[in-house]
Structure formats: C-alpha cells, structure tokens
Amino acid sequence: MSEASVLFFPMMNRSFVLSSCLENCSVRTLTAIRHTDEHLGIPRSAVILLVYLIDGIILPVICPAILFAVSTILWNIYVSCSRDPSCSLPLPPGSSGLPVIGETLQFIMKGRKFFDEKRRKHGNIYRTHMLGKPTIRIVGIKGVKQIMAGENFRVTTEWPRSTRMLLGEGSLSSSTGLTHSIRKKAILRAFTHEAISSYTPVVLEVVRDYISSWCDRASILGYKEFRSMNFELTCRVLLGIDMDRPEKTRLMGHFETFLGSLFSLPVCVPGLGLYKGMKARDALLQKIEQCIKEKQGSGSPHSFMDALSLMMDIEGEEKLTLDEAKDVGLELLFAGHETTSSAACTLVLQLTKHPKVMLKIVDELARYGLTDSLDVDIPYETVNKLKYTRDVVKEVLRLTPPIGGGYRKALRTFEIEGYQVPKDWAVVYSIRDSHESSEFIDSPEKFDPDRWSNLDVEERQHFLAFGGGKRGCAGKEFALLVLKMLAIELSRSCSWTVPNTDPPMKCLPIPYPTDNLPMQFSGLYQMRQRSLTV
C-alpha cells in the first residue's frame, strides 16, 4: 500500500486528511504509528488511515453492534434454559426478543399484527417474551378450554404487573383461589335476573336519550359517543353515580388516562404511562369512595338498587371492605364501559353493511308489538324472548370479541399439544384467533347471525367471548342487555350513515376504529315498520 491510499478522499488535500486523522488519534495511537513507520517500513499515511478507521468507526459502531447481537443471543439462550429439565417435551417455537424488554415494544407498536405474524410463522402455540415475562400464547378451542379448566390447578390469573397495579389487589381480576370465589359470589349478587330486570328501564332510557341527541346533530364520532353512553350507563346502573356534564367530562378524562396505561411498561416513573395511570386511578377511586360513603349514610338515591349498593349490603364472609369495594367499583367501570363500547362499534358497522339483518330484527320486534310506539316499554322478560336479536349480538361478539384473550401464570409444568409449559411462565390464550379457527364455524370471516339457529354444538364448545370456567364474565347478562337494547333502538327508531364502513382498527386494550367512526343520524317520521323501509 502506498501513500496514494489517501486519495480515497477526493477533492481533499492529502495533508489536510492526514492532519485531521492525527488530531483524532490518541497519544498511544500516535506512538504506535511512529513505531510501525520506523520498524516495519509501512507508509505512515496508510497506518494513520487504518488506525483512524479502527478508532473512529470500528470501535464506536461495529463493536457495540457485535456486543448487542451477542447479548441478544445469550438472552434467548438464558430464557430457553428456564424450561423444566424434568420434562422431556420441547418448548413451543418462538423467540425471546431483546435483552430484558423481550418483544414488548413490537407488541405495543404492532398490536394485533404482532400476534398475526407470530401465528403465521410458528402456528397456534408459540412462545415470546413481553411485559417482563416469558410467555406462551395459545390459539384454538381445545387448548383454551384446557387452560380454563385448569384454574387453580395448572394455572392462576396472571395479568401484566401494570394491569394488576392499576386494577388493584381488591379487584376480581387480581384475586385467586378462595378469595376469588368469595369475591365473585358477592359480585354475582349484582347480576341476578331480578337485579338486571330492575336495571332495564334505566338502560332503555339512556340509550333512547343518546340516540335522540345524535339525531339532533349534524354528525357524531360514533366510538366516542358509545363510550360516553356506556360511561353514563356504568356510572348510573353499576356504581350509582349521578353527575353533571363538567364532572362527567373530568372523570372521563381520568378514565381515558387509566385505560391507556393498562398495558404499559411496569415502571412507575414520572412522565411514563404507568405513573400517569396511577394518578388517574387515585382520582377515580376518590370519586368511588365518595359515592360509597354517601350510600352508607343515606342509601341508594335511585328507584332501583345499583350494583355497588347490592354488593355493599352483603354480610358475612362475602362482605367487601372499603378498599375492596373501591377496587371492584373501578373494575366494574372498566369492564362495563370499554368492552361494550367496542362491541357497539362492531354492531353498528355490521348493521350498516347488512341492512337485511336489521329488517329481520324489525320483523322480530313487530311480532312482540315493539314497533307500535316510540315510547313503548320493553321489559327484561320481553328482551330475553328476542331470539334473533340475541343471535345478532352473539355474532357481533364472535366476529370481534372485545376481550382478545386471557392471562394466566403456570402453577406447575404441564403439557399442551406436545409442548411443555414451564412452571411460572405466563400463559396467554387468544379468544379472537380461537373463534377464527373453530372447526364448528363455517366461513368464520362472514357476519351471519343465522348460523346460531343452525348450530347444534353447545355454545361452550365454540364461543369464548365471555371467557369460561371459574373466571367467566360475571357481568355477561348486563353486557348483553345493553347491546340488545342498542340493536333494538337503532333498528326501530332511526337511520344512519357511516362514510367508512371498513375503518382501520386498533386492538389494544380493546378493538376500536382509529377514525372514531364518523356517523350521521336522523330520526324517522314514524316507527320503522316490518320489511323494506330501510
């Protein structure tokens, strides 16, 4: 190599290049250059250029990249070594991502696409590492039922740490074993047939008021309005909270922050999601505590007993402490609001795309005299007789389940479809993907309410929208009531348009349209009658 190697830097004076290189070299490097020049006879310019490349590029750029790659490989080996050596079965296929954080960032950024890509690559059972835990994800009715049936034996509830911190130790989701059984027994008192029957007039009133207000406006953002409606329903019916518009706006702001932090990194540092979520949680709990103390002083101010009042009246081992009641109230707010709002969006979109389905709902309503007047009462007993309306709601929940899956922790090492699930690993089962892959459902991508009247298989064999086993949804019948009432009132009393019937969707923490579902509503001059009046 000659001094001409410096000419790799065109349009630059060679002396300038050499001096620049020398300025960036350390004293030890310059000593090495002199030694090489004196004893080996290599041209100084070539040595300077080589040393500059090492000092300026290789050490600060390439070495960290190599270290990062090696640490990632070692991290994946380390996680793989946590398999149970006493079990001969292999771990499911997959990867553990980056050191410490695993694949959490990909999960947060991609949402549903993250799981879709993993499933295409690895199949229905695979491993990953997210939210601080090595995790195995399971798709398919058979595998999911195995997890649900193993509650307190193979698995126990294991929500991400951030979710547990935000929902609280007193929540039903966070409790396990006997504590969970006692707490759920108390909560189920608020969702008996008699209790839900007493909630029905309030649900009907709120749904009608909101639809009327939508018809008086030029346009609305459907998703935001459904959230507002369900927030009011949850506060009034489940928590017994009455509030004016400013307070509702304030509480909804806190609730938005709370929801946005449920699946954040479990680090409570100012400025990060979990810290903001905990502040919002404190504000919501303060309002719930105020409501509880008012009830303790003067009882429920309503003509019906709200869910929280019913739970607070329980005596004996099921009686809730103040802190437990606050956590349960917050959980009711989350479960009764966000999931139903998601399902309401799917309901509207599917009725818009399938007007014949809406006509069949109207035909069913007419058979029960529910199209004769705008103000007709609809008791709970009548709602339960509307079989086709029920099937429409059920198909909405099958197609786009608001809760995409469940989180568990392995209590012991066990087998699932030829793979080992090591003790202490997180287990995530997918409801959405299991619905899509069910062997009992033909054309699962199609919206077809009629499929339910022709299906002979038991519901628990193929329908997971409300979970199952000991952790099945306690408020299932209330959620169905709200969605049925919305379907009834939309079908009989108004018309609407949706400019974009295939909006892009986000899936965390629940599925919702990213454009918030712009809509235009208008009232009907008379009740929609049977057939052909869409």
C-alpha positions in Angstrom: 0.0 0.0 0.0 1.3 3.4 -0.9 0.6 7.0 0.1 -1.9 7.1 -2.8 -4.4 5.4 -0.5 -5.2 8.8 0.9 -6.7 9.6 -2.4 -9.8 7.7 -1.4 -10.9 11.1 -0.1 -11.4 13.0 -3.4 -11.4 16.8 -3.5 -9.5 16.9 -0.2 -5.9 17.9 0.2 -3.8 14.9 1.4 -2.0 16.9 4.1 -5.4 18.1 5.4 -6.7 14.5 5.6 -3.6 13.3 7.4 -3.7 16.2 9.9 -7.4 15.6 10.5 -6.7 11.9 11.2 -3.8 12.8 13.5 -6.0 15.2 15.5 -8.4 12.3 16.2 -5.8 9.8 17.3 -4.8 9.3 20.9 -1.2 9.6 22.2 -0.9 5.8 22.4 -2.1 5.6 18.8 0.5 8.1 17.6 3.2 6.2 19.4 2.1 3.0 17.6 2.2 4.9 14.3 5.8 6.0 14.8 6.8 2.5 15.9 5.2 0.9 12.8 6.7 3.5 10.5 10.2 3.1 11.9 10.4 -0.7 12.2 8.1 -2.2 9.5 8.6 0.3 6.7 4.8 0.7 6.2 3.9 4.2 4.8 2.7 6.4 7.6 -0.4 7.6 5.7 -1.7 4.0 5.3 -1.2 3.3 9.0 -2.9 6.6 10.0 -5.9 5.8 7.8 -6.1 2.2 9.2 -5.9 3.4 12.8 -8.5 6.2 12.1 -10.9 3.6 10.8 -10.4 1.5 13.9 -10.7 4.4 16.3 -13.4 6.3 14.5 -15.7 3.6 13.1 -14.9 0.0 14.2 -14.7 0.6 17.9 -17.6 3.0 18.4 -20.0 1.4 15.9 -19.2 -2.1 15.0 -18.1 -3.3 18.4 -21.4 -2.2 20.1 -23.3 -3.8 17.3 -21.5 -7.1 17.9 -21.9 -6.8 21.7 -25.7 -6.2 21.2 -26.0 -9.2 18.8 -24.1 -11.4 21.2 -26.2 -10.2 24.2 -29.4 -10.9 22.3 -28.3 -14.4 21.5 -27.2 -15.0 25.2 -30.6 -13.6 26.3 -32.5 -16.0 24.2 -30.4 -18.9 25.4 -30.9 -17.8 29.0 -34.7 -17.7 28.6 -34.7 -21.1 26.8 -32.7 -22.5 29.8 -35.7 -21.7 32.1 -37.5 -24.7 30.6 -38.3 -27.5 33.0 -35.4 -30.1 32.6 -37.5 -32.8 34.2 -39.9 -32.6 31.3 -38.7 -34.2 28.0 -41.1 -32.1 25.9 -39.7 -29.1 24.0 -40.7 -25.5 24.4 -43.0 -24.2 21.8 -41.3 -22.4 18.8 -40.6 -18.7 19.0 -38.1 -16.2 20.3 -37.5 -14.0 23.4 -36.6 -10.8 21.6 -34.2 -8.2 23.0 -32.5 -8.5 26.4 -34.8 -7.7 29.4 -37.6 -6.0 27.3 -38.1 -9.0 25.1 -40.7 -8.3 22.4 -42.7 -5.8 24.4 -42.0 -2.9 22.1 -43.1 -4.9 19.0 -46.2 -5.9 20.8 -47.1 -2.3 21.8 -46.3 -0.9 18.3 -47.9 -3.6 16.2 -50.8 -4.7 18.3 -52.8 -7.4 16.6 -50.3 -7.6 13.7 -47.7 -8.8 16.2 -49.8 -11.9 17.0 -50.9 -12.5 13.5 -47.2 -12.5 12.3 -46.2 -14.9 15.1 -49.1 -17.3 14.4 -48.3 -17.4 10.7 -44.7 -18.2 11.4 -45.0 -20.6 14.4 -48.5 -22.0 14.4 -51.2 -22.0 17.1 -48.8 -22.4 20.1 -45.7 -20.3 20.3 -43.5 -18.6 22.9 -42.5 -14.9 23.2 -41.3 -12.6 25.9 -43.3 -9.5 26.7 -44.3 -7.2 29.6 -41.4 -8.6 31.6 -42.4 -12.3 31.4 -41.5 -15.4 29.2 -44.9 -16.1 27.7 -46.6 -18.9 25.8 -49.6 -18.0 23.6 -52.3 -20.5 22.8 -54.8 -20.5 20.0 -57.6 -23.0 19.5 -60.7 -24.0 21.4 -59.2 -27.3 22.6 -56.1 -25.6 24.1 -58.0 -22.6 25.5 -60.5 -24.9 27.2 -57.6 -26.9 28.8 -56.3 -23.6 30.3 -59.8 -22.5 31.5 -60.4 -25.9 33.1 -57.1 -25.8 34.9 -57.8 -22.7 37.0 -56.1 -23.0 40.5 -54.6 -26.4 39.4 -52.5 -25.8 36.3 -52.8 -22.0 36.1 -53.8 -19.0 38.1 -54.6 -15.5 37.0 -51.6 -13.5 35.8 -52.3 -10.1 34.3 -49.3 -8.0 33.5 -47.9 -6.1 36.5 -49.0 -2.7 35.2 -52.6 -4.0 34.8 -52.6 -5.5 38.3 -51.3 -2.3 39.8 -54.0 -0.2 38.1 -56.9 -2.5 38.7 -55.9 -3.0 42.4 -55.4 -6.0 44.7 -59.1 -5.9 45.6 -60.4 -6.4 42.1 -61.8 -9.7 40.9 -59.2 -10.0 38.2 -56.4 -9.8 40.7 -57.8 -12.3 43.2 -57.1 -16.0 43.2 -58.3 -19.2 44.9 -60.8 -19.0 47.7 -60.6 -15.2 47.8 -61.6 -15.1 44.1 -64.5 -17.5 44.7 -65.9 -15.4 47.6 -65.5 -12.1 45.8 -67.1 -13.4 42.6 -70.0 -14.7 44.7 -70.5 -11.2 46.0 -70.4 -9.6 42.6 -72.8 -12.1 41.1 -75.4 -10.8 43.6 -75.5 -7.7 41.5 -76.2 -9.6 38.2 -79.1 -11.8 39.2 -82.1 -12.0 36.9 -84.0 -9.8 39.4 -81.2 -7.2 39.5 -80.8 -7.0 35.8 -84.6 -6.7 35.3 -84.5 -3.6 37.6 -81.7 -2.1 35.6 -83.6 -2.5 32.3 -85.7 0.7 32.4 -82.6 2.8 33.1 -80.7 1.2 30.2 -83.6 1.8 27.8 -83.9 5.5 29.0 -80.2 6.2 28.5 -80.0 4.5 25.1 -83.1 6.4 23.8 -81.8 9.7 25.1 -78.4 9.3 23.4 -80.0 8.2 20.0 -82.3 11.2 20.2 -79.3 13.6 20.8 -77.4 12.0 17.9 -80.4 12.7 15.5 -80.3 16.3 16.5 -76.7 16.8 15.5 -75.2 17.1 12.0 -72.6 14.3 12.7 -71.1 12.4 15.5 -68.0 10.3 16.2 -69.6 7.0 16.9 -66.9 5.4 19.1 -66.6 8.5 21.3 -70.4 8.7 21.7 -70.7 5.0 22.5 -68.1 5.4 25.2 -69.9 8.4 26.6 -73.2 6.5 26.7 -71.6 3.4 28.3 -69.7 5.5 30.8 -73.0 7.1 31.9 -74.7 3.7 32.0 -71.9 2.1 34.0 -71.8 5.0 36.5 -75.6 5.1 37.0 -76.5 1.5 36.9 -73.4 -0.3 38.3 -71.9 2.4 40.6 -75.0 4.6 41.4 -73.1 7.8 40.4 -75.1 10.7 39.1 -73.0 13.6 37.7 -73.4 16.8 35.7 -71.7 17.3 32.4 -68.5 19.0 33.7 -67.9 16.3 36.3 -68.6 13.6 33.6 -66.0 15.2 31.3 -63.5 15.4 34.1 -64.0 11.7 35.2 -63.9 10.5 31.6 -60.5 12.3 31.1 -59.1 10.4 34.1 -60.6 7.2 32.8 -59.0 7.7 29.4 -55.6 8.0 31.0 -56.3 5.0 33.2 -57.2 2.8 30.2 -54.2 4.0 28.1 -51.9 2.8 30.8 -53.2 -0.8 31.4 -50.6 -2.4 29.3 -47.6 -0.1 29.8 -44.1 -0.9 31.0 -44.2 -1.8 34.7 -42.1 1.2 35.7 -43.8 3.9 37.8 -41.6 6.9 36.9 -42.9 10.5 36.4 -43.7 11.0 32.8 -44.2 7.4 31.9 -47.6 5.7 31.2 -47.9 3.8 34.5 -47.2 6.9 36.6 -50.0 8.8 34.8 -52.3 5.8 35.1 -51.8 5.6 38.8 -52.6 9.3 39.2 -55.8 8.8 37.2 -56.6 5.7 39.3 -56.4 7.8 42.5 -58.8 10.4 41.1 -61.3 7.7 40.1 -61.1 5.9 43.4 -61.6 9.2 45.3 -65.0 9.6 43.4 -66.0 6.0 44.0 -65.2 6.3 47.8 -67.3 9.5 48.0 -70.1 7.6 46.4 -69.8 4.6 48.8 -69.8 6.8 51.8 -72.9 8.6 50.6 -74.7 5.3 50.2 -73.6 4.2 53.7 -75.1 7.4 55.0 -78.4 7.6 53.2 -78.7 4.5 50.9 -79.2 4.5 47.2 -80.9 7.6 45.9 -82.4 5.7 42.9 -85.7 3.8 42.4 -83.5 0.7 41.9 -80.6 -0.7 43.8 -77.4 -0.2 41.8 -74.8 -3.0 41.5 -72.4 -1.5 44.0 -75.2 -0.9 46.6 -76.3 -4.6 46.3 -72.7 -5.7 46.9 -72.2 -3.4 49.9 -75.3 -4.8 51.6 -73.8 -8.3 51.7 -72.9 -9.6 55.2 -70.7 -12.5 56.3 -67.6 -13.7 54.6 -68.6 -12.2 51.3 -68.8 -8.6 52.7 -66.4 -6.3 51.0 -64.0 -3.9 52.8 -63.9 -0.3 51.7 -60.7 -0.8 49.7 -62.1 -3.9 48.1 -65.4 -2.2 47.2 -63.4 0.7 45.6 -61.3 -1.7 43.5 -64.4 -3.7 42.5 -66.1 -0.4 41.6 -63.2 0.6 39.4 -63.1 -2.8 37.8 -66.9 -2.6 37.0 -66.2 0.8 35.4 -63.6 -0.7 33.2 -65.4 -4.0 32.3 -68.8 -2.4 31.9 -67.7 0.6 29.8 -64.8 -0.2 27.4 -65.8 -3.6 26.2 -69.4 -2.7 25.5 -68.3 0.4 23.6 -66.1 -1.7 21.4 -68.9 -4.2 20.7 -71.3 -1.3 19.9 -69.0 -0.1 17.1 -68.9 -3.6 15.6 -72.7 -3.8 15.9 -73.3 -0.5 14.0 -70.7 -1.4 11.3 -72.3 -4.8 10.7 -75.9 -3.5 10.6 -74.7 -0.8 8.2 -73.1 -3.5 5.9 -76.1 -5.9 6.3 -79.4 -3.9 6.1 -81.3 -7.2 5.7 -80.2 -8.2 9.2 -81.7 -5.0 10.6 -85.0 -5.7 8.8 -85.1 -9.2 10.4 -84.7 -7.5 13.8 -87.6 -5.2 13.0 -89.7 -8.2 11.9 -89.0 -9.8 15.3 -89.8 -6.6 17.2 -93.1 -6.3 15.4 -94.1 -9.8 16.4 -93.9 -8.6 20.0 -95.6 -5.3 19.5 -92.4 -3.2 19.8 -92.9 -1.1 16.7 -96.2 0.4 17.6 -94.9 3.4 19.6 -91.6 5.3 20.2 -92.3 5.2 23.9 -93.2 1.5 24.3 -91.8 -0.1 27.4 -89.5 -3.1 26.8 -89.3 -5.2 30.0 -86.4 -7.6 30.5 -88.6 -10.7 30.0 -89.5 -9.4 26.5 -85.9 -8.7 25.7 -85.0 -12.3 26.5 -87.6 -13.6 24.1 -86.0 -11.8 21.1 -84.0 -14.8 19.8 -82.8 -13.3 16.5 -81.7 -10.1 18.2 -79.7 -12.2 20.6 -78.1 -14.1 17.7 -77.1 -10.8 16.1 -75.4 -9.6 19.3 -73.7 -13.0 19.7 -72.4 -12.9 16.1 -71.0 -9.4 16.8 -69.1 -10.8 19.8 -67.9 -13.8 17.9 -66.6 -11.8 15.0 -64.8 -9.1 17.0 -64.6 -10.1 20.7 -63.9 -7.0 22.9 -61.6 -9.0 25.1 -59.0 -10.6 22.9 -57.7 -13.2 25.4 -56.8 -14.0 28.9 -53.6 -14.0 31.0 -52.6 -16.8 33.4 -49.5 -18.0 35.2 -48.4 -21.7 35.2 -48.6 -23.1 38.7 -46.8 -26.3 37.6 -45.2 -27.6 34.4 -47.8 -29.2 32.1 -48.2 -30.4 28.6 -50.2 -28.8 25.8 -50.4 -30.3 22.4 -46.9 -31.8 22.5 -45.1 -28.8 24.1 -44.2 -28.1 27.7 -45.4 -25.0 29.6 -42.8 -24.4 32.3 -43.8 -23.5 35.8 -44.0 -19.7 36.5 -44.2 -18.8 32.8 -47.0 -16.6 31.6 -49.8 -18.2 29.5 -51.9 -16.1 27.2 -54.9 -17.6 25.4 -56.5 -16.0 22.4 -60.3 -15.6 22.1 -60.3 -13.8 18.8 -58.0 -16.3 17.0 -59.7 -19.3 18.5 -63.1 -18.0 17.1 -61.5 -17.6 13.7 -60.0 -21.2 13.7 -63.0 -23.0 15.3 -63.8 -26.2 13.4 -67.5 -25.7 14.2 -67.8 -22.4 12.4 -68.1 -22.3 8.6 -66.7 -19.1 6.9 -65.7 -17.5 10.2 -64.9 -14.2 8.4 -68.6 -13.8 7.5 -71.1 -11.9 9.6 -74.0 -14.4 9.7 -76.4 -14.3 12.7 -78.4 -17.2 11.2 -75.5 -19.6 11.9 -76.5 -19.8 15.6 -80.0 -21.2 14.9 -78.5 -23.9 12.7 -75.6 -24.9 15.1 -76.2 -28.0 17.2 -72.9 -27.8 19.1 -73.1 -26.5 22.7 -72.1 -22.8 23.0 -69.2 -23.6 25.3 -67.6 -25.7 22.6 -67.0 -22.8 20.2 -67.9 -19.4 21.8 -65.4 -17.7 24.2 -66.4 -14.0 24.1 -67.2 -14.1 27.9 -64.4 -16.4 28.8 -65.3 -19.6 30.7 -64.7 -21.7 33.7 -64.3 -20.1 37.1 -63.3 -16.8 35.6 -66.2 -16.5 33.2 -67.5 -12.9 32.9 -69.7 -12.0 35.9 -71.5 -9.2 34.1 -72.3 -11.2 30.9 -76.0 -10.7 31.1 -75.8 -7.0 31.7 -73.5 -6.5 28.7 -75.9 -8.5 26.5 -78.8 -6.4 27.8 -77.0 -3.1 26.8 -76.1 -4.4 23.3 -79.6 -5.8 22.7 -81.2 -2.5 23.7 -78.9 -0.6 21.4 -79.7 -3.0 18.5 -83.4 -2.7 19.2 -83.5 1.1 19.3 -81.2 1.5 16.3 -83.3 -0.8 14.2 -86.8 0.7 15.0 -86.3 4.4 15.6 -83.6 6.0 13.4 -81.5 5.7 10.3 -77.8 6.5 9.9 -74.9 6.5 7.5 -71.3 5.6 8.1 -68.9 7.1 5.4 -66.2 4.5 6.1 -67.5 1.0 6.8 -64.1 -0.6 6.8 -62.1 1.7 9.1 -58.6 0.8 10.3 -58.7 -0.8 13.7 -56.5 -0.8 16.8 -56.7 -3.7 19.2 -55.2 -2.5 22.5 -56.6 -2.6 25.0 -59.8 -3.4 23.0 -60.6 -3.3 19.3 -61.8 0.2 18.1 -61.8 2.2 14.9 -58.9 4.6 14.6 -61.1 7.3 12.9 -63.6 7.1 15.9 -66.3 6.0 13.4 -67.8 9.3 12.0 -71.6 8.9 11.5 -74.7 10.9 10.6 -78.0 10.1 12.3 -81.6 11.1 11.5 -84.9 10.3 13.2 -87.8 8.6 11.5 -91.1 10.3 11.0 -92.7 7.1 12.2 -91.6 3.8 13.6 -89.8 1.6 11.1 -92.3 -1.0 10.1 -91.9 -4.5 9.0 -89.7 -5.0 6.0 -88.5 -2.8 3.1 -88.4 0.5 4.9 -84.7 1.0 5.3 
